[in-house]
Amino acid sequence: MIETVISEAAVIAGLTVLAEARWPDASVAEPEPLPGFVYSSFSPLVAATAGRCLSRWYGAAPVPPGEGARVALILASVRGDVVIARAIAQRVDGGGRMPPLLFSQSVANAVLGHIAALWGIGGPLLCTSPVTDPQADALALAASVLADGDADTALVVLAEPACTAGEQDRSHALLVRLRPGERRAGQPAGITKTARGSENRSGKEMSVEIRQVDHVELYVGDAQQMTFYLCHAFDFEVLGQGSVAGQRSVLLGQGDIRLLLTSGLRADQPATGYVQRHGDGVATIGLRTDDAEKAFTEAVQRGARAIAQPRVWKRYDGSEVVTASVSGFGDVNHRFVQRREGEAFLPGAIDEPTSGPGPGGGKLLQTVDHFAVCVPAGELVTTVAYYQRVFGFAQIFEERIEVGIQAMDSKVVQDPSGTVTLTIIAPDLTRQPGQIDDFLSSHEGAGVQHIAFSTAEIATAVTTFTKRGVRFLSTPSSYYDGIERRLGQVGMPMDRLRAGNILVDRDHWGEMFQIFTESAFVRRTLFFELIERHGALTFGTNNIKALYEAKERERTQTTVGA
């Protein structure tokens, strides 16, 4: 089962999710009784879920002065308070008088008024009974209210009461704001909180002006051996070699992708310690920016840990590059890189014997599409909040994936330019351990589980790389039997999909084709994804279950063969 919690609705509506809360929640007791609301659990459920969501962003009630007047409350429910509706119907049908408390509760805005009074909220109060997708309709309404300038943030509460035996009341609250650039022309940017206790304006001034993924540095035990594998198997080219901080590095390239493979030469060097703790893996994600020193300073002021102070790299021919590094997640750091287009990689450190733009045409891999990051249970929300606070990223997507007796939660954050994307995943410890738990154990902590490379010819890439020894995860025949029923006709012949074990999915913007490699690393941690997008913007919701099951098969086979 795959439960898409925020899914594409927030993306379509142009919203950023600031905080959320759900019911049922195993960590929280039953909603407390609400004075003046009797007979039914509907209003107490709405108030409790709304309160938990607001407290996760603002702290204890009320909302700080000056902000409450710019918060809207929206309640969406298909069924509404059916218990109260039935009680009223019974009284009226029996010729009785409607009690005042029942009349009050029959007005859905009553519970919103209670929430507004408790939290000091003065924005619009709206109720809706959606006719299609409750989540999409409610978030679209929130986006409209925010875009019109009636509020800066909106609390959206979706609530459905239980109607049959064994069914549970369910509620989901989301505190949202418009993503930068979505506000209508002429409307002022509002004040929104990016971290408890600090206020910043939403918009471009919050970003560190990240332009793209500049490079990915992998710490490996043997840079030469890894160079041979990536060049032979995936057609990367060696662009340069050199020494950074006394460590041995090889620069590889393909399309706009740059991989820096670094090995320690002594026991006290960073790469040596990293490999000893985690095995081969991603150590640094380089972020291209217009001003590396400014980005570094802002990131540290917002809570990042300084890893490497700003440094200017120069070469005899006038090439000049500025770098500075800050903490990311686990032992993975971010290196801000300031360089002009076509500038050398690290002048004076990496010797690039051939000048020019890098690898020529005919290559199958183009860019880094996204990173999948595994973090320990309990660190998902804090990691997302860190990227929002420090780097100005927005949360654009969220999913809960349940496969049999295992489960994991995932949130996606993205920089304002839309070119740097992290899919952050955490296991559910209330369920049986699975592949995410295995990664965290083998890697000894948080890290990059896979790097997704974009391609314009995924079928050709799979055929080519398979001939070169790359092993891709297999897909059961039953997956392809259901594609036309699930998606209709797709943009690649079914026989090519089956032959290549290629996955396909579709969102509101188009199609995507995906495939994942087996891990070629000793600890079976890092692997790669190939993705071909035809307009699609999301991450293959319907394919996540297929990936999870494929990794479980690989995990089982590895365990049996051990």
VEXKOL-234166 format. One record per residue (C-alpha): x, y, z. Coordinates in steps of 0.001 Angstrom, whole numbers, plus 500000, padded with zeros to 6 digits. Each point is the difference from the previous one (the first is absolute). Layout:
residues N
+--------+--------+--------+
|     xx |     yy |     zz |
+--------+--------+--------+
|      X |      Y |      Z |
...
+--------+--------+--------+
END
This chain:
residues 562
+--------+--------+--------+
|     xx |     yy |     zz |
+--------+--------+--------+
| 500000 | 500000 | 500000 |
| 501227 | 503507 | 499206 |
| 498298 | 502842 | 501844 |
| 500759 | 503336 | 498357 |
| 499534 | 502539 | 502770 |
| 500775 | 503282 | 498304 |
| 500775 | 498514 | 496603 |
| 499650 | 502320 | 497048 |
| 497221 | 502150 | 501501 |
| 502310 | 502472 | 501758 |
| 502289 | 500129 | 496940 |
| 497066 | 500730 | 497695 |
| 498627 | 502650 | 502361 |
| 503423 | 501708 | 500235 |
| 500255 | 499529 | 503753 |
| 502756 | 499337 | 502516 |
| 499077 | 497844 | 502999 |
| 501321 | 501538 | 503228 |
| 498606 | 497541 | 502554 |
| 497492 | 497184 | 500252 |
| 498242 | 497645 | 502406 |
| 497803 | 496922 | 499540 |
| 497487 | 497896 | 501840 |
| 500199 | 497084 | 500737 |
| 503447 | 500498 | 501523 |
| 501421 | 497216 | 502146 |
| 502103 | 502513 | 501948 |
| 496992 | 502085 | 501107 |
| 497093 | 499095 | 502270 |
| 496336 | 500423 | 499046 |
| 498965 | 503624 | 499283 |
| 498935 | 501740 | 503190 |
| 496335 | 501009 | 500477 |
| 499245 | 503470 | 498653 |
| 497828 | 502259 | 502197 |
| 496690 | 500732 | 498295 |
| 500355 | 497193 | 497464 |
| 498064 | 496887 | 501013 |
| 498717 | 496685 | 498624 |
| 502498 | 499863 | 497135 |
| 503776 | 499497 | 499747 |
| 500211 | 502023 | 496765 |
| 500684 | 503503 | 501373 |
| 502423 | 498838 | 502757 |
| 501899 | 498067 | 497307 |
| 500233 | 503099 | 497758 |
| 501121 | 502205 | 502904 |
| 502607 | 497514 | 501252 |
| 501547 | 499398 | 496572 |
| 500030 | 503732 | 499228 |
| 501608 | 500777 | 503361 |
| 502779 | 497449 | 499543 |
| 500775 | 501350 | 496534 |
| 500071 | 503637 | 501128 |
| 502157 | 499195 | 503027 |
| 502607 | 498322 | 497797 |
| 500536 | 503294 | 498197 |
| 499149 | 502749 | 502511 |
| 500577 | 498262 | 503330 |
| 497390 | 500489 | 502729 |
| 496822 | 502001 | 499300 |
| 499390 | 502722 | 499045 |
| 501621 | 500762 | 496641 |
| 502571 | 502829 | 500460 |
| 498491 | 503512 | 499828 |
| 499821 | 501369 | 496496 |
| 499886 | 496559 | 498352 |
| 496652 | 498677 | 501172 |
| 498024 | 502530 | 497963 |
| 501606 | 498597 | 496851 |
| 499142 | 496319 | 500616 |
| 496985 | 498434 | 498266 |
| 498147 | 496914 | 501273 |
| 498464 | 497546 | 497527 |
| 498011 | 496903 | 500963 |
| 499266 | 497394 | 497309 |
| 497820 | 496931 | 500480 |
| 497975 | 497860 | 497617 |
| 497745 | 498514 | 502702 |
| 500041 | 502806 | 502539 |
| 498851 | 499403 | 503577 |
| 497628 | 497119 | 499262 |
| 499339 | 499294 | 503693 |
| 498662 | 503505 | 500592 |
| 498058 | 499912 | 496734 |
| 498289 | 496749 | 501032 |
| 499261 | 501299 | 503499 |
| 498360 | 503114 | 498579 |
| 497995 | 497945 | 497496 |
| 498698 | 497729 | 502765 |
| 498927 | 502985 | 502145 |
| 498284 | 501769 | 497133 |
| 498329 | 496864 | 498637 |
| 498701 | 499258 | 503493 |
| 498478 | 503461 | 500319 |
| 502519 | 501133 | 502599 |
| 501806 | 503274 | 500362 |
| 503608 | 500247 | 498825 |
| 502301 | 500471 | 503027 |
| 502241 | 503106 | 499753 |
| 503197 | 497937 | 500226 |
| 498932 | 497834 | 497092 |
| 499087 | 503058 | 497953 |
| 503383 | 501575 | 500737 |
| 501888 | 496862 | 499016 |
| 497980 | 499635 | 496800 |
| 501821 | 503090 | 498718 |
| 503441 | 498800 | 498892 |
| 501569 | 503406 | 500631 |
| 499324 | 499596 | 503728 |
| 503082 | 497863 | 500623 |
| 502099 | 502295 | 497788 |
| 498851 | 502916 | 502156 |
| 501152 | 498121 | 503095 |
| 503435 | 499352 | 498424 |
| 500282 | 503626 | 498865 |
| 499182 | 501340 | 503475 |
| 502442 | 497657 | 501745 |
| 502876 | 500706 | 497600 |
| 499391 | 503696 | 499341 |
| 499237 | 499469 | 496312 |
| 498183 | 502744 | 498128 |
| 500130 | 498906 | 496361 |
| 497156 | 498551 | 497888 |
| 498092 | 496954 | 501336 |
| 498789 | 497725 | 497194 |
| 498266 | 496624 | 499820 |
| 499649 | 497844 | 496913 |
| 498493 | 496648 | 499108 |
| 502073 | 498853 | 497000 |
| 498342 | 498057 | 497219 |
| 503165 | 498432 | 498525 |
| 503371 | 499698 | 501736 |
| 499628 | 501575 | 503484 |
| 503706 | 500673 | 500385 |
| 500446 | 501545 | 496563 |
| 496855 | 502125 | 500320 |
| 500891 | 501265 | 503474 |
| 503576 | 500873 | 499036 |
| 498773 | 501728 | 496833 |
| 497665 | 502092 | 502160 |
| 502898 | 500838 | 502316 |
| 502152 | 501020 | 497032 |
| 497230 | 502288 | 498743 |
| 499627 | 501703 | 503388 |
| 503765 | 500498 | 500288 |
| 500425 | 501171 | 496402 |
| 497251 | 502590 | 500479 |
| 501968 | 501461 | 502900 |
| 497351 | 499207 | 502638 |
| 502563 | 498113 | 502122 |
| 503690 | 499096 | 500083 |
| 499541 | 496464 | 501343 |
| 497054 | 497619 | 500095 |
| 499182 | 497102 | 502304 |
| 498160 | 497343 | 498010 |
| 498245 | 497281 | 502021 |
| 498566 | 496963 | 498214 |
| 497735 | 497920 | 502266 |
| 497783 | 496978 | 499422 |
| 498012 | 498291 | 502785 |
| 499667 | 496237 | 500275 |
| 496742 | 498734 | 498536 |
| 500274 | 496218 | 500222 |
| 501027 | 497491 | 502666 |
| 503770 | 499647 | 500214 |
| 500632 | 503301 | 498184 |
| 501975 | 502783 | 501716 |
| 499541 | 503744 | 499979 |
| 502707 | 501527 | 497825 |
| 501422 | 503501 | 499848 |
| 502997 | 501678 | 498325 |
| 501058 | 503618 | 500592 |
| 502440 | 501906 | 497761 |
| 501397 | 503475 | 500583 |
| 500889 | 501385 | 496560 |
| 501208 | 503102 | 498221 |
| 500541 | 500874 | 496359 |
| 503323 | 499000 | 498493 |
| 502191 | 502986 | 499048 |
| 498838 | 501498 | 496717 |
| 496428 | 498666 | 500260 |
| 498477 | 503168 | 501531 |
| 498060 | 502085 | 497524 |
| 501674 | 503093 | 498605 |
| 499506 | 503017 | 502236 |
| 499542 | 497977 | 503194 |
| 502641 | 500585 | 502687 |
| 502070 | 497081 | 501236 |
| 498871 | 499126 | 503527 |
| 501962 | 499226 | 503120 |
| 500238 | 496241 | 500590 |
| 501967 | 498002 | 502538 |
| 502841 | 497860 | 498728 |
| 501144 | 498836 | 503425 |
| 498524 | 500343 | 503441 |
| 501074 | 503306 | 501448 |
| 501202 | 501586 | 496744 |
| 498029 | 501866 | 497358 |
| 501001 | 500495 | 496379 |
| 498216 | 501111 | 496895 |
| 499073 | 497360 | 497504 |
| 501388 | 500396 | 496505 |
| 503324 | 500327 | 498265 |
| 501763 | 501745 | 502889 |
| 499644 | 496777 | 502015 |
| 501983 | 497948 | 497495 |
| 503770 | 499701 | 499734 |
| 499581 | 500273 | 496234 |
| 500871 | 496396 | 499287 |
| 500148 | 499449 | 496249 |
| 500571 | 496253 | 499576 |
| 501855 | 496941 | 501228 |
| 503592 | 500930 | 499220 |
| 501539 | 496611 | 500788 |
| 499735 | 496953 | 502236 |
| 503049 | 498880 | 501965 |
| 500214 | 496348 | 500951 |
| 502461 | 498803 | 502598 |
| 501204 | 496578 | 498869 |
| 502637 | 497493 | 501076 |
| 501670 | 499932 | 496584 |
| 499355 | 502936 | 497663 |
| 501792 | 498348 | 497071 |
| 497953 | 496820 | 500237 |
| 496739 | 501945 | 500298 |
| 501045 | 502116 | 497023 |
| 500435 | 496863 | 497908 |
| 496568 | 498698 | 501020 |
| 498061 | 503220 | 499314 |
| 501779 | 500689 | 496709 |
| 499681 | 496447 | 498714 |
| 496445 | 499340 | 501248 |
| 498308 | 503411 | 499676 |
| 502177 | 501704 | 497370 |
| 501355 | 502803 | 502200 |
| 503187 | 501726 | 498867 |
| 503018 | 501020 | 502059 |
| 500201 | 503795 | 499920 |
| 502801 | 500531 | 502469 |
| 502016 | 498756 | 502959 |
| 501723 | 501586 | 502935 |
| 500300 | 500405 | 503723 |
| 497596 | 501814 | 502339 |
| 501120 | 500327 | 503647 |
| 502576 | 497292 | 499365 |
| 497421 | 497499 | 498799 |
| 499969 | 498408 | 496550 |
| 497121 | 501123 | 497738 |
| 498808 | 499137 | 496502 |
| 497435 | 502177 | 498206 |
| 497501 | 498208 | 497728 |
| 497433 | 501558 | 497688 |
| 497063 | 499182 | 497783 |
| 497502 | 502550 | 498713 |
| 499630 | 502539 | 502822 |
| 500889 | 497405 | 502665 |
| 503290 | 500352 | 501871 |
| 501145 | 497289 | 502409 |
| 503080 | 500565 | 502145 |
| 501407 | 496702 | 501315 |
| 502249 | 500512 | 503009 |
| 502103 | 497511 | 501960 |
| 501976 | 500657 | 503167 |
| 503714 | 499273 | 499949 |
| 500451 | 500078 | 503774 |
| 497998 | 498732 | 502955 |
| 499319 | 503515 | 501331 |
| 498417 | 501352 | 496795 |
| 496234 | 500634 | 499645 |
| 499455 | 497537 | 497138 |
| 501727 | 497214 | 501922 |
| 497842 | 500541 | 503078 |
| 496819 | 500258 | 497940 |
| 500650 | 496741 | 498131 |
| 500849 | 498243 | 503239 |
| 496677 | 501105 | 501555 |
| 497659 | 499825 | 497011 |
| 501712 | 498219 | 497128 |
| 500158 | 501648 | 496569 |
| 497336 | 502688 | 499665 |
| 498979 | 503599 | 499407 |
| 501912 | 502377 | 502281 |
| 499295 | 503394 | 498412 |
| 497282 | 501463 | 497801 |
| 501371 | 503070 | 498242 |
| 497580 | 502903 | 499509 |
| 500666 | 502581 | 497284 |
| 499294 | 503540 | 501198 |
| 500746 | 503547 | 498880 |
| 501730 | 500860 | 503284 |
| 501540 | 497127 | 501960 |
| 501181 | 502170 | 502890 |
| 496578 | 501615 | 500444 |
| 498251 | 496633 | 499800 |
| 502398 | 498590 | 502607 |
| 499491 | 502934 | 502363 |
| 496195 | 499872 | 499722 |
| 499880 | 496237 | 500460 |
| 502133 | 500159 | 503160 |
| 497882 | 502848 | 501374 |
| 496910 | 497846 | 499479 |
| 501411 | 497059 | 501911 |
| 502352 | 498063 | 497715 |
| 503343 | 498846 | 501354 |
| 503035 | 501460 | 498214 |
| 502100 | 497232 | 498406 |
| 502420 | 501953 | 497774 |
| 500411 | 503774 | 499935 |
| 499790 | 501846 | 496663 |
| 503052 | 499333 | 497847 |
| 501090 | 501342 | 496622 |
| 501535 | 497484 | 497580 |
| 502192 | 501546 | 497282 |
| 502036 | 498873 | 497027 |
| 502670 | 501619 | 497859 |
| 497551 | 500607 | 497133 |
| 497762 | 502215 | 502135 |
| 497410 | 497346 | 500882 |
| 498468 | 500720 | 503383 |
| 497440 | 498016 | 502034 |
| 498702 | 500688 | 503518 |
| 498796 | 497189 | 502288 |
| 498714 | 499723 | 503568 |
| 498369 | 497054 | 501790 |
| 497281 | 499530 | 502623 |
| 498298 | 497038 | 501621 |
| 497126 | 498131 | 498400 |
| 498625 | 496716 | 501387 |
| 501982 | 497313 | 501806 |
| 503614 | 500206 | 498785 |
| 498962 | 501486 | 496635 |
| 500965 | 503640 | 499465 |
| 499142 | 502678 | 497449 |
| 502699 | 501889 | 498128 |
| 498936 | 503366 | 498572 |
| 501810 | 500589 | 496700 |
| 500321 | 503324 | 498211 |
| 501350 | 499705 | 496476 |
| 499368 | 501527 | 496623 |
| 498571 | 497807 | 497248 |
| 502762 | 497836 | 498526 |
| 502405 | 500835 | 502846 |
| 502426 | 497322 | 501189 |
| 498746 | 497667 | 502736 |
| 502493 | 500802 | 502791 |
| 502852 | 502054 | 498491 |
| 503340 | 499049 | 501449 |
| 498703 | 496814 | 501621 |
| 498426 | 497904 | 497230 |
| 502099 | 499829 | 496845 |
| 497757 | 499988 | 496943 |
| 502302 | 499356 | 497045 |
| 497364 | 500650 | 497353 |
| 498169 | 503299 | 499813 |
| 496466 | 500488 | 498767 |
| 496486 | 499327 | 501232 |
| 500633 | 496376 | 501002 |
| 498545 | 496768 | 498631 |
| 498652 | 500266 | 496494 |
| 496675 | 498907 | 498529 |
| 498689 | 496475 | 499756 |
| 500010 | 499394 | 503756 |
| 496939 | 498415 | 501581 |
| 499975 | 501666 | 503434 |
| 499213 | 503705 | 500270 |
| 499513 | 501450 | 503503 |
| 499506 | 499075 | 503643 |
| 496213 | 499831 | 500299 |
| 499798 | 499437 | 503771 |
| 501538 | 498286 | 503016 |
| 498250 | 497456 | 502225 |
| 501132 | 500424 | 503607 |
| 499399 | 497577 | 502879 |
| 499833 | 501393 | 503534 |
| 499316 | 498182 | 503290 |
| 496459 | 499827 | 501362 |
| 499107 | 503227 | 501784 |
| 502281 | 502181 | 497859 |
| 497786 | 500482 | 496934 |
| 498154 | 503110 | 501192 |
| 503114 | 501623 | 501471 |
| 502022 | 499365 | 496826 |
| 497306 | 501576 | 497834 |
| 499760 | 502965 | 502383 |
| 503789 | 500415 | 499838 |
| 499964 | 500317 | 496189 |
| 497092 | 502418 | 500133 |
| 501656 | 502157 | 502642 |
| 503620 | 499926 | 498806 |
| 499784 | 499736 | 496209 |
| 496530 | 501398 | 499274 |
| 498803 | 496686 | 498540 |
| 496278 | 499264 | 499770 |
| 498268 | 496723 | 500805 |
| 498204 | 499082 | 496775 |
| 498882 | 496417 | 500474 |
| 499306 | 497411 | 502679 |
| 499111 | 496320 | 500046 |
| 499547 | 497118 | 502364 |
| 500847 | 496651 | 498442 |
| 498679 | 496771 | 501478 |
| 501087 | 496693 | 498494 |
| 498748 | 496970 | 501883 |
| 501150 | 500280 | 503612 |
| 502586 | 502713 | 499263 |
| 499577 | 503756 | 499625 |
| 501967 | 503174 | 499450 |
| 499277 | 503723 | 499826 |
| 501402 | 502365 | 497394 |
| 500129 | 503773 | 499508 |
| 501497 | 501826 | 497004 |
| 501756 | 503363 | 500306 |
| 501146 | 502154 | 497107 |
| 501921 | 503246 | 499573 |
| 498203 | 503063 | 498567 |
| 501513 | 499452 | 496543 |
| 498556 | 496480 | 499861 |
| 503352 | 498455 | 499049 |
| 501145 | 498517 | 503337 |
| 497631 | 497383 | 501397 |
| 500322 | 497715 | 503019 |
| 497555 | 497173 | 500644 |
| 500408 | 499336 | 503729 |
| 498892 | 496609 | 501326 |
| 499648 | 498609 | 503540 |
| 498882 | 496543 | 501165 |
| 496936 | 499375 | 502172 |
| 501310 | 498212 | 503080 |
| 496509 | 498811 | 500950 |
| 500129 | 497668 | 497002 |
| 502372 | 497173 | 499076 |
| 503547 | 501015 | 498944 |
| 500670 | 500250 | 496258 |
| 502399 | 501413 | 497443 |
| 500149 | 503508 | 501504 |
| 500959 | 498523 | 503367 |
| 502634 | 497882 | 498212 |
| 501461 | 503072 | 498289 |
| 500219 | 501934 | 503262 |
| 501634 | 497024 | 501705 |
| 502497 | 499250 | 497208 |
| 500780 | 503672 | 499400 |
| 500097 | 500674 | 503743 |
| 497731 | 503020 | 499861 |
| 498367 | 502436 | 497612 |
| 501246 | 500154 | 496417 |
| 499181 | 500077 | 496299 |
| 498266 | 496775 | 499018 |
| 499973 | 500725 | 496274 |
| 500808 | 502648 | 497402 |
| 497513 | 500429 | 497156 |
| 501475 | 500916 | 496610 |
| 497761 | 501399 | 497284 |
| 500134 | 498575 | 496492 |
| 498172 | 500648 | 496747 |
| 500301 | 496350 | 498875 |
| 499399 | 497695 | 502911 |
| 499394 | 496866 | 497921 |
| 503260 | 500513 | 498098 |
| 501814 | 500776 | 503242 |
| 498749 | 496796 | 501632 |
| 501053 | 497894 | 497019 |
| 503408 | 501689 | 499753 |
| 500824 | 499902 | 503698 |
| 498773 | 496421 | 500398 |
| 502446 | 498901 | 497289 |
| 502731 | 501733 | 501986 |
| 499230 | 498039 | 503136 |
| 497533 | 502206 | 501881 |
| 497370 | 497960 | 501829 |
| 496549 | 501560 | 500239 |
| 497233 | 498981 | 502399 |
| 497495 | 497618 | 498426 |
| 496258 | 500646 | 499781 |
| 497315 | 497248 | 500148 |
| 497964 | 499402 | 496850 |
| 496813 | 500781 | 501949 |
| 501105 | 503650 | 500277 |
| 499721 | 500394 | 496219 |
| 496708 | 498120 | 499803 |
| 498331 | 502819 | 501945 |
| 501554 | 503032 | 498309 |
| 497331 | 500630 | 497363 |
| 497234 | 499568 | 502573 |
| 501732 | 502447 | 502353 |
| 501387 | 502577 | 497558 |
| 498464 | 499289 | 496603 |
| 502286 | 500143 | 496986 |
| 503546 | 501109 | 500843 |
| 502722 | 501562 | 497877 |
| 502221 | 496938 | 499680 |
| 499152 | 496605 | 498488 |
| 499140 | 497441 | 502662 |
| 502530 | 497508 | 498681 |
| 502816 | 502532 | 500477 |
| 498850 | 500675 | 503557 |
| 499895 | 496277 | 500811 |
| 503315 | 499255 | 498332 |
| 501773 | 502729 | 501925 |
| 498166 | 499598 | 503343 |
| 499120 | 503696 | 499632 |
| 497343 | 501522 | 502273 |
| 497505 | 502605 | 498809 |
| 497764 | 502486 | 501770 |
| 498022 | 503134 | 499223 |
| 499101 | 503177 | 501886 |
| 498001 | 503104 | 499033 |
| 502839 | 501294 | 497839 |
| 501109 | 496955 | 498068 |
| 501740 | 496629 | 500118 |
| 503193 | 498688 | 501521 |
| 501967 | 496803 | 499453 |
| 502288 | 498669 | 502744 |
| 502345 | 497154 | 500811 |
| 502342 | 499307 | 502916 |
| 503333 | 498216 | 500091 |
| 501091 | 497421 | 502505 |
| 502633 | 501313 | 502379 |
| 503545 | 499318 | 498801 |
| 501512 | 500979 | 503335 |
| 501265 | 497632 | 502683 |
| 497484 | 501101 | 502628 |
| 497092 | 499903 | 497501 |
| 499102 | 503589 | 500852 |
| 500317 | 502528 | 497148 |
| 498359 | 499285 | 496642 |
| 498884 | 502021 | 496963 |
| 496730 | 500850 | 498276 |
| 499411 | 500921 | 496364 |
| 496977 | 502187 | 499318 |
| 498561 | 501288 | 496737 |
| 497411 | 502746 | 500417 |
| 497429 | 501014 | 497422 |
| 498568 | 503009 | 501829 |
| 499504 | 498163 | 503313 |
| 501057 | 501949 | 503089 |
| 499489 | 497519 | 502837 |
| 501763 | 496790 | 501005 |
| 498115 | 496945 | 498821 |
| 497582 | 499423 | 502881 |
| 498690 | 496805 | 498459 |
| 503546 | 498739 | 499445 |
| 501194 | 500407 | 503567 |
| 498264 | 496793 | 501027 |
| 501676 | 498212 | 497068 |
| 503411 | 501376 | 501032 |
| 499436 | 499057 | 503625 |
| 499014 | 496447 | 499074 |
| 502939 | 499667 | 497578 |
| 502436 | 501126 | 502696 |
| 498410 | 497532 | 502404 |
| 500573 | 497189 | 497479 |
| 503634 | 501103 | 499603 |
| 500330 | 500219 | 503790 |
| 498605 | 496482 | 500451 |
| 502254 | 498558 | 497311 |
| 503052 | 501683 | 501529 |
| 499090 | 498656 | 503442 |
| 499462 | 496471 | 498700 |
| 503265 | 500088 | 498042 |
| 502006 | 501346 | 502922 |
+--------+--------+--------+
END
